[in-house]
Amino acid sequence: DELSSLAIVTIQNKSTLVERYTVLVEGLPPEWYGLSVSEVRAEPGASAQVPLRLAPRTGPGWPAGDYEFRVKVIPQSTPESSAEVGGLISITGVAGFDARLAPVQAEGRRATFSLTLMNTGDLPLGLALETSDPEGMCKFKFPAPRNLDPGQQAIVPVKVSARRNGIIGPPETFDVKISAKLAQDPSTNVKT
């Protein structure tokens, strides 16, 4: 689902000569905008319009937030008399993540599970892990997951070992729960 907006840049030639102008956008990644033309010609006293389509998309390096940009118009005969106008794009972010555990079942007194965490939203976020087992017979050990920027993933090794009452005994089955949740309000994770 792509959002876009159309702006019209109007260039007016106030000189007495035919002029060619170069139109530039600064401060935004190139995939966020499209200029229908980057050069325009205008007769003396005439004006020309250049459509500017803005279609911001968040991703790695470009999370939700505010982005200032400038549209610059440079006359080719007198580049020192360029003109510019500023704009602001505000993107409200959505926190989202995906978690996958492998393997889903293990045998033995100790097992290491790989928990893959993927930031599927457009805000940087921190995640926290919670572990439990209904019988209270397991020990868990894992490092704290690192913060993830949009599109990033991390693999967290989760070591699970069984607490045994004795050295000898039949094999037992334990259900374990490993869950990930947002460590805090995602709006406080935004880099400034």
SULSUL-V748609 format. One line per field, one symbol per residue. ss: DSSP state (@ for helix, = for strand, . for the rest). psi: psi as a letter, one per 20 degrees, with the letter a starting at -180 (. if undefined). burial: # if it has 24 or more other C-alpha atoms within 12 Angstrom, else .. A space follows every 50 residues. Layout:
BEGIN
ss: ???
psi: ???
burial: ???
END
This chain:
BEGIN
ss: ....========......========...@@@===...====....==== ====....=..=..===========...@@@.=========.....==== ==.......==========.....=.======.....=====.....=.. ..==========..............======...@@@@...
psi: opprqpqpopppojrjqpqpqppqpqiqqhiirpphqiqqpprpirqqpo poppmqprapimrqapoqrqpppophhmhilrqqqqrpppoprppqrqpp ppriqqqrhqqpqoopppoiakqqqqqqqpqrphikjqqqpqqpqqqprp iqqqpppoppqppqhrhqrqqqpppqpoqqrphaphhiipq.
burial: ........#.###.....#######..#...####....###.....### .#.######..####.#.#.#####.............#...#######. #..........##################........###....###### ############...........#.#####.#...#..##..
END
